[in-house]
Amino acid sequence: MRSPLLDLPGAVAADGPDSDVAGHYGDLFAEQRALLKGEAVVDRSNREVVRISGVDRLKWLNDLTSQKLDTLQPGVWTQALILDAQGRVEHHLTLVDDGEAVMAHVEPGSSAALIDYLDRMRFMLRVEVSLVEDLVVLSSATEDFLVPRGDHQGKPLAGLWAYEALRIEDHRPRAGFETDRKTIPHEVGWIGTAVALGKGCYRGQETVARVHNLGHPPRRLVFLHLDGSVDTLPPHGAPVTLDGQEVGVVGSAARHHELGPIALAIVKRTVPVDATLLAGGVAANQEVIVPPDAGRNVEIDPALRRRIR
């Protein structure tokens, strides 16, 4: 649903799945700085919100997802994954419990499949699942809020492009951008943020445990510093190459107010961490997010676990 905030002066629609919200309001870098200072918020109302109510909701979601949710306290935001039987990511949820229901927001266009799956898993439990249309996601640099559509809490607005630049800087993967149908949680650093390794059984847990204890994921998420002399950013899905051989794909790219052009990409685990790559033909230096030896109880540097939403 098109955001009414797109009618504000200076608003320019974002691209692709985000075209229902503003990419910017006329000054991308000023919007990034305002967002970092806590002086602005971002309209993310193209995110779809799902409500799960009922007294069994937390235990039920705990059994279905990768996150420990049965003891989730009201007002605490967290992430959770729904995996398939082979441990591949099907849904990424950002959620909070308000004491009466869990409110989860997901990528544009993905709520119907999520609701269908949850409805099929209800059985005799006291839970209800529904799409929420009267509340949308509004974000600061560090927090999410659920507000009525069109409400920006009286604060200045930054566009989604500013938010995306900070997300990439913070090494936060986005479902559908840094993930595909083959993605497992270890590849993108979701272990410990969206996956609770110490919790009980859920679908796909065997793969998560096997990689964590015995092996390594075949791919890894990397942060790329792109050549700033090139005018264009590599698009989503552009090949990442090394010595003429394709070794990965670009997930997201943006222009950062201090770092210049940056990107997140997924590359083969065996790519040397010090190799200079080409991302969509643009020279790129790597910064490690998920190390090549992830798995086998190797922990990602906590310093790389930045703001999570």
Backbone as CSV, one residue per row, in Angstrom:
resi,resn,N_x,N_y,N_z,CA_x,CA_y,CA_z,C_x,C_y,C_z
1,MET,0.846,-1.186,0.000,0.000,0.000,0.000,0.892,1.250,0.000
2,ARG,0.612,2.177,-0.913,1.419,3.370,-1.054,1.321,4.241,0.203
3,SER,2.492,4.679,0.699,2.507,5.489,1.910,2.015,6.905,1.623
4,PRO,1.163,7.452,2.482,0.756,8.851,2.312,1.914,9.824,2.496
5,LEU,3.002,9.378,3.128,4.160,10.248,3.312,4.897,10.495,1.999
6,LEU,4.587,9.712,0.966,5.150,9.975,-0.346,4.597,11.251,-0.966
7,ASP,3.520,11.768,-0.405,2.943,13.011,-0.916,3.583,14.257,-0.315
8,LEU,4.510,14.080,0.618,5.174,15.226,1.222,6.146,15.872,0.232
9,PRO,6.388,17.156,0.344,7.308,17.847,-0.569,8.693,17.196,-0.554
10,GLY,9.242,16.972,-1.731,10.582,16.429,-1.869,10.667,14.921,-1.858
11,ALA,9.587,14.217,-1.537,9.635,12.764,-1.437,9.829,12.131,-2.811
12,VAL,10.785,11.205,-2.911,11.052,10.456,-4.137,10.971,8.972,-3.788
13,ALA,10.167,8.235,-4.513,9.933,6.825,-4.203,11.216,6.010,-4.321
14,ALA,11.351,5.020,-3.455,12.468,4.084,-3.518,12.250,3.108,-4.672
15,ASP,13.207,2.191,-4.844,13.156,1.245,-5.954,12.567,-0.092,-5.521
16,GLY,12.231,-0.894,-6.522,11.911,-2.301,-6.343,10.825,-2.570,-5.328
17,PRO,11.069,-3.480,-4.398,10.023,-3.842,-3.440,9.705,-2.735,-2.448
18,ASP,10.492,-1.655,-2.485,10.306,-0.559,-1.537,9.672,0.674,-2.184
19,SER,9.069,0.528,-3.351,8.572,1.681,-4.099,7.359,2.346,-3.462
20,ASP,6.776,1.733,-2.442,5.634,2.342,-1.753,6.053,3.329,-0.668
21,VAL,7.356,3.461,-0.429,7.849,4.435,0.550,8.920,5.287,-0.100
22,ALA,9.306,6.358,0.579,10.283,7.298,0.021,11.702,6.769,0.129
23,GLY,12.447,6.848,-0.979,13.870,6.547,-0.933,14.649,7.694,-0.320
24,HIS,14.216,8.914,-0.622,14.825,10.088,-0.009,13.869,11.265,-0.125
25,TYR,14.206,12.320,0.617,13.400,13.539,0.616,14.206,14.732,0.106
26,GLY,15.261,14.453,-0.673,15.988,15.525,-1.321,17.431,15.689,-0.922
27,ASP,17.855,15.091,0.212,19.240,15.254,0.659,19.677,13.987,1.387
28,LEU,20.165,13.031,0.623,20.474,11.702,1.157,21.446,11.748,2.330
29,PHE,22.550,12.475,2.197,23.569,12.445,3.242,23.121,13.194,4.492
30,ALA,22.411,14.290,4.323,21.875,14.996,5.488,20.878,14.111,6.223
31,GLU,20.110,13.335,5.488,19.141,12.427,6.108,19.852,11.325,6.883
32,GLN,20.965,10.821,6.355,21.747,9.824,7.090,22.270,10.398,8.404
33,ARG,22.811,11.596,8.344,23.371,12.202,9.559,22.280,12.474,10.595
34,ALA,21.121,12.927,10.136,20.010,13.177,11.065,19.526,11.876,11.698
35,LEU,19.514,10.829,10.911,19.091,9.527,11.429,20.064,9.034,12.491
36,LEU,21.356,9.183,12.235,22.367,8.759,13.203,22.297,9.558,14.501
37,LYS,21.952,10.827,14.406,21.861,11.679,15.588,20.568,11.470,16.367
38,GLY,19.676,10.637,15.863,18.398,10.438,16.521,17.417,11.552,16.267
39,GLU,17.665,12.344,15.225,16.819,13.493,14.932,15.786,13.206,13.849
40,ALA,15.797,12.011,13.272,14.882,11.684,12.179,14.415,10.242,12.304
41,VAL,13.334,9.939,11.609,12.803,8.581,11.552,12.553,8.221,10.094
42,VAL,12.403,6.919,9.847,12.243,6.403,8.486,10.892,5.706,8.355
43,ASP,10.177,6.055,7.315,8.915,5.396,6.977,9.227,4.044,6.336
44,ARG,8.909,2.973,7.042,9.083,1.613,6.507,7.724,0.910,6.443
45,SER,6.718,1.686,6.062,5.352,1.161,6.082,5.079,0.147,4.987
46,ASN,6.049,-0.100,4.093,5.876,-1.190,3.132,6.156,-2.551,3.769
47,ARG,6.763,-2.568,4.931,6.887,-3.813,5.687,5.487,-4.290,6.067
48,GLU,5.278,-5.585,6.082,3.960,-6.131,6.394,3.948,-6.648,7.825
49,VAL,2.881,-6.348,8.554,2.798,-6.648,9.981,1.786,-7.763,10.211
50,VAL,2.210,-8.775,10.945,1.371,-9.932,11.269,1.185,-9.983,12.785
51,ARG,-0.046,-10.188,13.198,-0.380,-10.265,14.625,-0.679,-11.712,15.002
52,ILE,-0.031,-12.187,16.077,-0.280,-13.535,16.608,-0.742,-13.370,18.046
53,SER,-2.013,-13.669,18.283,-2.585,-13.505,19.615,-2.957,-14.865,20.193
54,GLY,-3.387,-14.847,21.450,-3.787,-16.081,22.124,-2.809,-16.475,23.206
55,VAL,-3.306,-17.186,24.193,-2.486,-17.486,25.377,-1.334,-18.429,25.077
56,ASP,-1.431,-19.208,24.008,-0.358,-20.153,23.674,0.665,-19.582,22.705
57,ARG,0.577,-18.287,22.380,1.346,-17.737,21.267,2.860,-17.876,21.437
58,LEU,3.398,-17.579,22.628,4.841,-17.584,22.790,5.412,-18.997,22.772
59,LYS,4.766,-19.917,23.450,5.238,-21.304,23.413,5.144,-21.871,21.999
60,TRP,4.056,-21.541,21.316,3.851,-22.019,19.957,4.927,-21.488,19.009
61,LEU,5.174,-20.191,19.062,6.206,-19.609,18.209,7.598,-20.107,18.596
62,ASN,7.797,-20.381,19.865,9.063,-20.952,20.308,9.303,-22.300,19.643
63,ASP,8.238,-23.098,19.500,8.358,-24.419,18.874,8.560,-24.339,17.366
64,LEU,8.100,-23.259,16.740,8.131,-23.159,15.283,9.361,-22.448,14.747
65,THR,9.988,-21.609,15.563,11.059,-20.742,15.064,12.407,-21.063,15.690
66,SER,13.414,-20.388,15.164,14.792,-20.592,15.621,15.118,-19.849,16.909
67,GLN,14.232,-18.950,17.334,14.508,-18.099,18.490,13.828,-18.633,19.743
68,LYS,14.428,-18.366,20.894,13.784,-18.726,22.158,12.781,-17.636,22.503
69,LEU,11.509,-17.949,22.399,10.448,-16.963,22.567,9.511,-17.255,23.723
70,ASP,9.625,-18.424,24.336,8.663,-18.774,25.384,8.825,-17.907,26.632
71,THR,9.993,-17.270,26.783,10.207,-16.390,27.939,10.356,-14.919,27.506
72,LEU,9.961,-14.592,26.280,10.093,-13.232,25.780,9.262,-12.273,26.614
73,GLN,9.896,-11.195,27.066,9.208,-10.215,27.893,8.542,-9.146,27.027
74,PRO,7.409,-8.612,27.474,6.729,-7.571,26.706,7.636,-6.368,26.437
75,GLY,7.544,-5.862,25.213,8.294,-4.670,24.836,9.701,-4.908,24.339
76,VAL,10.143,-6.169,24.333,11.506,-6.492,23.906,11.472,-6.968,22.450
77,TRP,12.119,-6.224,21.572,12.197,-6.614,20.164,13.256,-7.687,19.964
78,THR,12.985,-8.626,19.069,13.959,-9.649,18.735,13.725,-10.114,17.302
79,GLN,14.561,-11.025,16.851,14.434,-11.607,15.523,14.224,-13.110,15.635
80,ALA,13.568,-13.689,14.639,13.375,-15.130,14.595,13.321,-15.574,13.143
81,LEU,13.683,-16.821,12.912,13.642,-17.408,11.581,12.698,-18.595,11.564
82,ILE,12.027,-18.779,10.460,11.346,-20.035,10.162,12.147,-20.713,9.070
83,LEU,12.616,-21.914,9.344,13.462,-22.670,8.429,12.691,-23.816,7.804
84,ASP,13.174,-24.304,6.665,12.588,-25.526,6.114,13.284,-26.724,6.738
85,ALA,12.933,-27.913,6.306,13.461,-29.125,6.933,14.973,-29.271,6.737
86,GLN,15.516,-28.614,5.696,16.953,-28.677,5.433,17.707,-27.514,6.083
87,GLY,17.007,-26.727,6.896,17.651,-25.629,7.604,17.812,-24.363,6.793
88,ARG,17.133,-24.259,5.647,17.213,-23.064,4.812,16.164,-22.050,5.255
89,VAL,16.510,-20.780,5.157,15.647,-19.713,5.658,14.433,-19.535,4.759
90,GLU,13.247,-19.633,5.355,12.000,-19.346,4.645,11.435,-17.984,5.012
91,HIS,11.510,-17.610,6.295,10.989,-16.323,6.745,11.907,-15.743,7.812
92,HIS,12.100,-14.434,7.744,12.805,-13.695,8.782,11.813,-12.734,9.413
93,LEU,11.610,-12.843,10.721,10.644,-12.030,11.447,11.365,-11.111,12.421
94,THR,10.932,-9.866,12.477,11.323,-8.949,13.539,10.085,-8.736,14.384
95,LEU,10.143,-9.018,15.677,8.908,-9.108,16.439,9.046,-8.568,17.854
96,VAL,7.881,-8.269,18.411,7.779,-7.813,19.788,6.461,-8.333,20.347
97,ASP,6.445,-8.623,21.633,5.197,-9.000,22.306,4.727,-7.806,23.137
98,ASP,3.442,-7.480,23.009,2.924,-6.321,23.758,2.154,-6.718,25.005
99,GLY,2.250,-7.987,25.385,1.537,-8.488,26.551,0.237,-9.175,26.194
100,GLU,-0.284,-8.881,25.005,-1.517,-9.511,24.537,-1.326,-10.250,23.220
101,ALA,-0.354,-9.815,22.425,-0.116,-10.424,21.120,1.325,-10.173,20.705
102,VAL,1.811,-11.036,19.828,3.095,-10.819,19.177,2.833,-10.087,17.871
103,MET,3.583,-9.006,17.651,3.501,-8.253,16.411,4.811,-8.473,15.671
104,ALA,4.728,-9.039,14.478,5.929,-9.360,13.698,5.875,-8.645,12.360
105,HIS,6.978,-7.998,11.966,6.985,-7.416,10.622,7.985,-8.153,9.729
106,VAL,7.587,-8.249,8.454,8.315,-9.058,7.483,8.447,-8.278,6.174
107,GLU,9.179,-8.847,5.247,9.441,-8.188,3.969,8.159,-7.973,3.165
108,PRO,8.124,-6.924,2.339,6.966,-6.693,1.482,6.641,-7.919,0.633
109,GLY,5.364,-8.276,0.626,4.909,-9.398,-0.187,5.068,-10.772,0.417
110,SER,5.607,-10.855,1.649,5.872,-12.176,2.231,4.877,-12.598,3.307
111,SER,3.975,-11.699,3.716,3.089,-12.030,4.835,2.081,-13.114,4.494
112,ALA,1.612,-13.176,3.254,0.601,-14.173,2.896,1.142,-15.585,3.084
113,ALA,2.369,-15.824,2.612,2.968,-17.155,2.776,3.216,-17.467,4.246
114,LEU,3.639,-16.458,5.020,3.860,-16.666,6.454,2.560,-17.013,7.156
115,ILE,1.502,-16.250,6.891,0.211,-16.504,7.541,-0.323,-17.879,7.156
116,ASP,-0.165,-18.253,5.892,-0.616,-19.575,5.452,0.108,-20.672,6.224
117,TYR,1.424,-20.540,6.378,2.175,-21.549,7.129,1.740,-21.589,8.588
118,LEU,1.623,-20.443,9.210,1.241,-20.411,10.623,-0.157,-20.979,10.830
119,ASP,-1.085,-20.666,9.943,-2.437,-21.205,10.067,-2.442,-22.725,9.977
120,ARG,-1.593,-23.270,9.113,-1.532,-24.736,8.976,-0.915,-25.405,10.186
121,MET,-0.182,-24.647,11.002,0.497,-25.220,12.165,-0.248,-24.958,13.472
122,ARG,-1.448,-24.405,13.410,-2.160,-24.040,14.635,-2.662,-25.251,15.403
123,PHE,-3.179,-26.246,14.720,-3.762,-27.433,15.334,-4.816,-27.027,16.366
124,MET,-4.691,-27.474,17.601,-5.709,-27.169,18.616,-5.238,-26.104,19.599
125,LEU,-4.164,-25.435,19.266,-3.625,-24.444,20.187,-4.443,-23.162,20.156
126,ARG,-4.399,-22.426,21.260,-5.169,-21.184,21.396,-4.353,-20.013,20.856
127,VAL,-4.356,-19.917,19.536,-3.655,-18.830,18.851,-4.496,-18.361,17.670
128,GLU,-4.317,-17.097,17.324,-4.973,-16.518,16.149,-3.932,-15.708,15.380
129,VAL,-3.982,-15.819,14.066,-3.011,-15.140,13.208,-3.760,-14.243,12.231
130,SER,-3.309,-13.003,12.085,-3.995,-12.084,11.176,-3.030,-11.035,10.643
131,LEU,-3.365,-10.467,9.490,-2.618,-9.364,8.916,-3.085,-8.060,9.547
132,VAL,-2.149,-7.212,9.934,-2.468,-5.928,10.544,-2.370,-4.844,9.479
133,GLU,-3.420,-4.070,9.313,-3.417,-3.030,8.286,-3.461,-1.621,8.866
134,ASP,-3.744,-1.494,10.159,-3.863,-0.157,10.750,-2.589,0.303,11.446
135,LEU,-1.581,-0.550,11.535,-0.298,-0.181,12.118,0.819,-0.499,11.133
136,VAL,1.841,0.376,11.091,2.970,0.192,10.182,4.272,0.431,10.936
137,VAL,5.377,0.111,10.275,6.697,0.216,10.906,7.296,1.593,10.638
138,LEU,7.739,2.225,11.706,8.509,3.465,11.680,9.809,3.165,12.417
139,SER,10.946,3.578,11.854,12.235,3.217,12.462,13.106,4.429,12.700
140,SER,13.816,4.403,13.829,14.939,5.304,14.052,16.195,4.532,13.650
141,ALA,17.366,5.047,13.977,18.599,4.318,13.672,18.757,3.084,14.545
142,THR,18.080,3.041,15.694,18.301,1.957,16.651,17.033,1.226,17.073
143,GLU,15.852,1.745,16.743,14.616,1.153,17.246,13.548,1.112,16.162
144,ASP,12.616,0.172,16.352,11.401,0.115,15.542,10.204,0.509,16.385
145,PHE,9.207,1.097,15.720,7.949,1.449,16.368,6.808,1.026,15.457
146,LEU,5.675,0.721,16.048,4.454,0.469,15.291,3.522,1.639,15.509
147,VAL,3.150,2.298,14.416,2.369,3.533,14.494,1.266,3.477,13.443
148,PRO,0.246,4.327,13.559,-0.771,4.405,12.505,-0.145,4.842,11.176
149,ARG,-0.682,4.338,10.081,-0.154,4.676,8.759,-0.153,6.193,8.558
150,GLY,0.959,6.708,8.064,1.087,8.129,7.818,1.604,8.936,8.992
151,ASP,1.733,8.307,10.160,2.209,8.997,11.366,3.730,8.940,11.415
152,HIS,4.399,10.081,11.582,5.844,10.060,11.771,6.236,10.702,13.093
153,GLN,5.301,10.703,14.048,5.573,11.129,15.423,6.072,12.573,15.513
154,GLY,5.765,13.363,14.494,6.168,14.762,14.503,7.654,14.986,14.299
155,LYS,8.387,13.950,13.888,9.834,14.069,13.698,10.168,14.255,12.222
156,PRO,11.314,14.865,11.917,11.768,14.949,10.528,11.931,13.550,9.940
157,LEU,11.770,13.450,8.628,11.835,12.163,7.955,13.147,11.994,7.204
158,ALA,13.695,10.809,7.292,14.798,10.373,6.435,14.252,9.288,5.520
159,GLY,14.793,9.209,4.326,14.323,8.208,3.380,14.910,6.840,3.626
160,LEU,14.348,5.849,2.951,14.804,4.472,3.120,16.243,4.293,2.650
161,TRP,16.693,5.083,1.687,18.074,4.946,1.230,19.061,5.287,2.343
162,ALA,18.719,6.253,3.175,19.565,6.568,4.322,19.599,5.390,5.291
163,TYR,18.428,4.809,5.549,18.338,3.655,6.446,19.158,2.482,5.888
164,GLU,19.038,2.243,4.584,19.751,1.125,3.970,21.263,1.321,4.044
165,ALA,21.730,2.546,3.866,23.167,2.791,3.978,23.669,2.450,5.378
166,LEU,22.901,2.818,6.404,23.299,2.497,7.774,23.167,1.011,8.056
167,ARG,22.168,0.366,7.461,22.026,-1.087,7.628,23.241,-1.813,7.051
168,ILE,23.666,-1.405,5.869,24.824,-2.039,5.244,26.074,-1.782,6.076
169,GLU,26.253,-0.550,6.535,27.394,-0.234,7.399,27.390,-1.106,8.649
170,ASP,26.215,-1.373,9.186,26.089,-2.172,10.412,26.146,-3.675,10.162
171,HIS,26.348,-4.078,8.896,26.498,-5.493,8.552,25.226,-6.302,8.797
172,ARG,24.058,-5.673,8.633,22.804,-6.372,8.887,22.214,-6.912,7.588
173,PRO,22.119,-8.233,7.433,21.526,-8.789,6.215,20.030,-8.523,6.149
174,ARG,19.513,-8.453,4.942,18.081,-8.283,4.708,17.579,-9.472,3.908
175,ALA,16.496,-10.082,4.358,15.928,-11.230,3.667,15.525,-10.846,2.251
176,GLY,15.910,-11.698,1.294,15.614,-11.440,-0.097,16.657,-10.610,-0.798
177,PHE,17.544,-9.985,-0.039,18.645,-9.218,-0.607,19.959,-9.962,-0.372
178,GLU,20.272,-10.244,0.880,21.461,-11.040,1.183,21.124,-12.518,1.366
179,THR,19.895,-12.902,1.110,19.512,-14.309,1.220,18.834,-14.756,-0.066
180,ASP,18.833,-16.073,-0.283,18.086,-16.688,-1.368,17.495,-17.989,-0.845
181,ARG,16.980,-18.817,-1.735,16.296,-20.040,-1.292,17.243,-21.070,-0.689
182,LYS,18.551,-20.871,-0.830,19.520,-21.832,-0.307,20.173,-21.356,0.995
183,THR,19.863,-20.156,1.435,20.568,-19.569,2.579,20.298,-20.336,3.871
184,ILE,21.376,-20.614,4.597,21.256,-21.138,5.952,21.768,-20.058,6.915
185,PRO,21.322,-20.072,8.168,21.608,-18.944,9.073,23.076,-18.618,9.263
186,HIS,23.955,-19.628,9.292,25.380,-19.366,9.515,25.976,-18.465,8.436
187,GLU,25.471,-18.546,7.221,26.077,-17.824,6.110,25.985,-16.314,6.253
188,VAL,24.941,-15.837,6.923,24.710,-14.391,6.999,24.834,-13.836,8.412
189,GLY,25.341,-14.640,9.345,25.602,-14.135,10.690,24.391,-14.062,11.586
190,TRP,23.355,-14.841,11.302,22.154,-14.804,12.130,22.246,-15.709,13.360
191,ILE,23.365,-16.437,13.517,23.544,-17.237,14.723,23.750,-16.294,15.902
192,GLY,22.928,-16.446,16.929,23.044,-15.604,18.112,22.159,-14.377,18.067
193,THR,21.717,-13.963,16.887,20.815,-12.814,16.796,19.400,-13.258,16.464
194,ALA,19.271,-14.198,15.523,17.956,-14.736,15.173,17.853,-16.225,15.485
195,VAL,18.957,-16.823,15.920,18.986,-18.252,16.247,19.531,-18.427,17.655
196,ALA,18.742,-19.077,18.512,19.183,-19.402,19.868,19.680,-20.848,19.865
197,LEU,20.995,-21.012,19.959,21.572,-22.350,19.826,21.200,-23.267,20.983
198,GLY,20.841,-22.712,22.120,20.577,-23.548,23.279,19.144,-23.991,23.454
199,LYS,18.259,-23.620,22.528,16.844,-23.940,22.720,16.505,-25.323,22.172
200,GLY,15.257,-25.723,22.363,14.796,-27.048,21.976,14.577,-27.204,20.489
201,CYS,13.939,-28.300,20.131,13.800,-28.726,18.749,12.865,-27.812,17.962
202,TYR,13.224,-27.557,16.704,12.374,-26.856,15.746,12.786,-27.327,14.360
203,ARG,11.943,-27.101,13.391,12.239,-27.556,12.047,13.514,-26.885,11.531
204,GLY,14.422,-27.691,11.004,15.686,-27.186,10.487,16.815,-27.140,11.491
205,GLN,16.523,-27.466,12.755,17.550,-27.359,13.793,18.722,-28.308,13.548
206,GLU,18.459,-29.468,12.946,19.535,-30.432,12.727,20.639,-29.835,11.860
207,THR,20.247,-29.101,10.824,21.254,-28.464,9.964,22.026,-27.413,10.732
208,VAL,21.310,-26.580,11.500,21.974,-25.543,12.292,22.984,-26.166,13.240
209,ALA,22.585,-27.217,13.943,23.478,-27.864,14.906,24.653,-28.544,14.212
210,ARG,24.378,-29.189,13.077,25.453,-29.901,12.364,26.528,-28.931,11.876
211,VAL,26.110,-27.814,11.288,27.090,-26.830,10.815,27.839,-26.225,11.994
212,HIS,27.119,-25.934,13.073,27.752,-25.299,14.224,28.777,-26.212,14.873
213,ASN,28.503,-27.498,14.899,29.367,-28.425,15.642,30.377,-29.163,14.772
214,LEU,30.064,-29.345,13.489,30.882,-30.237,12.677,31.446,-29.629,11.403
215,GLY,30.825,-28.592,10.868,31.239,-28.137,9.543,31.233,-26.644,9.377
216,HIS,31.312,-26.212,8.132,31.304,-24.798,7.778,30.231,-24.558,6.728
217,PRO,29.599,-23.393,6.742,28.639,-23.074,5.686,29.367,-22.848,4.367
218,PRO,28.719,-23.131,3.238,29.411,-23.005,1.943,29.651,-21.569,1.499
219,ARG,28.929,-20.603,2.072,29.070,-19.204,1.669,29.189,-18.329,2.906
220,ARG,29.576,-17.070,2.694,29.723,-16.156,3.821,29.360,-14.737,3.394
221,LEU,28.806,-13.981,4.327,28.456,-12.585,4.108,29.699,-11.716,4.260
222,VAL,29.902,-10.786,3.303,31.035,-9.871,3.384,30.549,-8.432,3.197
223,PHE,31.284,-7.514,3.796,31.085,-6.081,3.602,32.101,-5.613,2.577
224,LEU,31.654,-4.806,1.621,32.534,-4.357,0.556,32.673,-2.840,0.559
225,HIS,33.916,-2.372,0.493,34.207,-0.968,0.226,34.403,-0.863,-1.288
226,LEU,33.511,-0.149,-1.954,33.532,-0.070,-3.400,34.386,1.095,-3.886
227,ASP,34.902,0.963,-5.086,35.692,2.018,-5.718,34.839,3.273,-5.886
228,GLY,35.230,4.347,-5.208,34.434,5.556,-5.214,34.520,6.368,-6.488
229,SER,35.413,5.986,-7.397,35.528,6.730,-8.647,34.500,6.312,-9.683
230,VAL,33.760,5.252,-9.394,32.742,4.748,-10.322,31.410,5.403,-9.987
231,ASP,30.706,5.867,-11.009,29.475,6.635,-10.790,28.294,5.787,-10.362
232,THR,28.257,4.516,-10.750,27.090,3.681,-10.492,27.370,2.648,-9.405
233,LEU,26.303,2.251,-8.725,26.386,1.185,-7.730,26.028,-0.149,-8.382
234,PRO,26.688,-1.244,-7.993,26.297,-2.545,-8.527,24.895,-2.915,-8.052
235,PRO,24.032,-3.371,-8.941,22.663,-3.703,-8.535,22.590,-5.023,-7.781
236,HIS,21.473,-5.211,-7.095,21.224,-6.500,-6.434,21.323,-7.624,-7.462
237,GLY,22.059,-8.673,-7.089,22.213,-9.827,-7.961,23.387,-9.745,-8.915
238,ALA,24.097,-8.603,-8.940,25.263,-8.482,-9.816,26.336,-9.477,-9.382
239,PRO,27.074,-10.046,-10.337,28.086,-11.040,-9.958,29.273,-10.421,-9.238
240,VAL,29.790,-11.164,-8.284,31.065,-10.830,-7.639,32.096,-11.796,-8.204
241,THR,33.195,-11.240,-8.741,34.182,-12.086,-9.402,35.563,-11.914,-8.795
242,LEU,36.377,-12.963,-8.965,37.773,-12.964,-8.545,38.576,-13.612,-9.663
243,ASP,39.498,-12.861,-10.221,40.326,-13.354,-11.331,39.473,-13.907,-12.471
244,GLY,38.382,-13.213,-12.743,37.536,-13.586,-13.860,36.527,-14.677,-13.573
245,GLN,36.547,-15.255,-12.371,35.626,-16.322,-11.997,34.563,-15.792,-11.039
246,GLU,33.298,-16.155,-11.282,32.233,-15.717,-10.394,32.312,-16.457,-9.067
247,VAL,32.350,-15.678,-7.971,32.485,-16.273,-6.637,31.371,-15.846,-5.691
248,GLY,30.402,-15.059,-6.177,29.313,-14.621,-5.317,28.414,-13.635,-6.023
249,VAL,27.528,-13.002,-5.247,26.591,-12.019,-5.789,26.456,-10.846,-4.816
250,VAL,26.155,-9.685,-5.377,25.885,-8.503,-4.578,24.491,-8.612,-3.982
251,GLY,24.365,-8.271,-2.703,23.054,-8.224,-2.065,22.475,-6.827,-2.120
252,SER,23.105,-5.895,-1.420,22.645,-4.508,-1.350,23.841,-3.577,-1.501
253,ALA,23.606,-2.413,-2.097,24.646,-1.400,-2.215,24.042,-0.031,-1.936
254,ALA,24.853,0.879,-1.417,24.363,2.216,-1.076,25.530,3.184,-1.016
255,ARG,25.190,4.479,-0.968,26.206,5.513,-0.787,26.116,6.018,0.652
256,HIS,27.223,5.921,1.350,27.292,6.297,2.755,27.917,7.674,2.882
257,HIS,27.435,8.480,3.844,27.888,9.862,3.956,29.355,9.994,4.351
258,GLU,29.935,8.943,4.956,31.347,8.978,5.325,32.169,7.927,4.573
259,LEU,31.629,6.749,4.386,32.379,5.637,3.807,32.354,5.618,2.286
260,GLY,31.478,6.406,1.686,31.342,6.363,0.235,30.492,5.174,-0.189
261,PRO,30.703,4.647,-1.392,29.893,3.514,-1.849,30.276,2.223,-1.131
262,ILE,29.281,1.528,-0.615,29.491,0.300,0.159,28.467,-0.736,-0.273
263,ALA,28.709,-1.988,0.093,27.780,-3.056,-0.287,27.915,-4.230,0.670
264,LEU,26.894,-5.069,0.665,26.957,-6.401,1.261,26.866,-7.413,0.126
265,ALA,27.608,-8.497,0.251,27.590,-9.533,-0.774,27.719,-10.898,-0.119
266,ILE,27.312,-11.903,-0.856,27.493,-13.293,-0.441,28.527,-13.916,-1.368
267,VAL,29.591,-14.465,-0.777,30.642,-15.081,-1.579,30.914,-16.500,-1.080
268,LYS,31.605,-17.267,-1.897,32.006,-18.607,-1.486,32.914,-18.534,-0.266
269,ARG,32.785,-19.514,0.603,33.568,-19.520,1.837,35.059,-19.497,1.561
270,THR,35.495,-20.118,0.458,36.917,-20.283,0.180,37.575,-19.045,-0.425
271,VAL,36.807,-17.986,-0.705,37.404,-16.759,-1.245,38.356,-16.178,-0.208
272,PRO,39.621,-15.917,-0.569,40.562,-15.339,0.408,40.044,-14.012,0.959
273,VAL,40.173,-13.812,2.265,39.588,-12.627,2.902,40.308,-11.342,2.510
274,ASP,41.531,-11.461,1.982,42.277,-10.260,1.599,42.249,-10.009,0.093
275,ALA,41.459,-10.792,-0.649,41.418,-10.639,-2.095,40.598,-9.415,-2.491
276,THR,41.078,-8.665,-3.490,40.287,-7.595,-4.079,39.337,-8.198,-5.097
277,LEU,38.053,-7.871,-4.967,37.022,-8.458,-5.812,36.482,-7.422,-6.775
278,LEU,35.706,-7.886,-7.744,34.914,-7.020,-8.593,33.450,-7.305,-8.309
279,ALA,32.709,-6.259,-7.927,31.275,-6.397,-7.630,30.508,-5.686,-8.731
280,GLY,29.913,-6.464,-9.629,29.266,-5.856,-10.781,30.242,-5.040,-11.605
281,GLY,31.499,-5.461,-11.653,32.536,-4.762,-12.396,33.229,-3.662,-11.629
282,VAL,32.806,-3.394,-10.387,33.390,-2.326,-9.570,34.384,-2.945,-8.584
283,ALA,35.611,-2.408,-8.540,36.613,-2.930,-7.609,36.128,-2.785,-6.174
284,ALA,36.385,-3.820,-5.360,35.856,-3.849,-3.993,36.827,-4.548,-3.061
285,ASN,37.092,-3.904,-1.911,37.876,-4.515,-0.845,36.937,-5.089,0.202
286,GLN,37.294,-6.243,0.730,36.441,-6.942,1.683,36.684,-6.519,3.122
287,GLU,35.637,-6.603,3.922,35.725,-6.558,5.381,34.964,-7.780,5.878
288,VAL,35.602,-8.593,6.698,35.004,-9.865,7.121,33.827,-9.625,8.055
289,ILE,32.715,-10.261,7.751,31.572,-10.313,8.666,31.454,-11.735,9.205
290,VAL,31.207,-12.672,8.325,31.191,-14.090,8.683,32.542,-14.676,8.274
291,PRO,33.342,-15.149,9.220,34.670,-15.658,8.876,34.594,-16.983,8.118
292,PRO,35.612,-17.306,7.331,35.602,-18.561,6.578,35.477,-19.802,7.453
293,ASP,35.916,-19.705,8.708,35.837,-20.865,9.605,34.605,-20.819,10.502
294,ALA,33.571,-20.050,10.112,32.317,-20.061,10.875,31.782,-21.479,10.954
295,GLY,31.095,-21.785,12.046,30.716,-23.166,12.307,31.773,-23.820,13.180
296,ARG,31.601,-25.077,13.432,32.521,-25.806,14.321,32.801,-25.019,15.582
297,ASN,31.741,-24.428,16.127,31.794,-23.679,17.383,32.628,-22.409,17.300
298,VAL,32.980,-21.961,16.091,33.685,-20.688,15.948,32.667,-19.569,16.052
299,GLU,32.907,-18.638,16.938,31.978,-17.530,17.168,32.357,-16.322,16.324
300,ILE,31.345,-15.629,15.787,31.577,-14.373,15.099,31.945,-13.323,16.138
301,ASP,32.914,-12.484,15.804,33.352,-11.416,16.701,32.146,-10.613,17.180
302,PRO,31.910,-10.520,18.492,30.758,-9.759,18.986,30.745,-8.315,18.502
303,ALA,31.912,-7.771,18.194,31.963,-6.396,17.696,31.260,-6.259,16.357
304,LEU,31.102,-7.385,15.652,30.419,-7.363,14.365,28.919,-7.541,14.511
305,ARG,28.443,-7.811,15.718,27.003,-7.918,15.953,26.487,-6.521,16.312
306,ARG,26.049,-5.803,15.326,25.672,-4.419,15.543,24.170,-4.330,15.714
307,ARG,23.644,-3.127,15.509,22.204,-2.927,15.740,21.400,-3.920,14.902
308,ILE,20.427,-4.524,15.528,19.709,-5.624,14.876,18.237,-5.301,14.755
309,ARG,17.743,-5.313,13.497,16.321,-5.256,13.217,16.098,-5.881,11.878
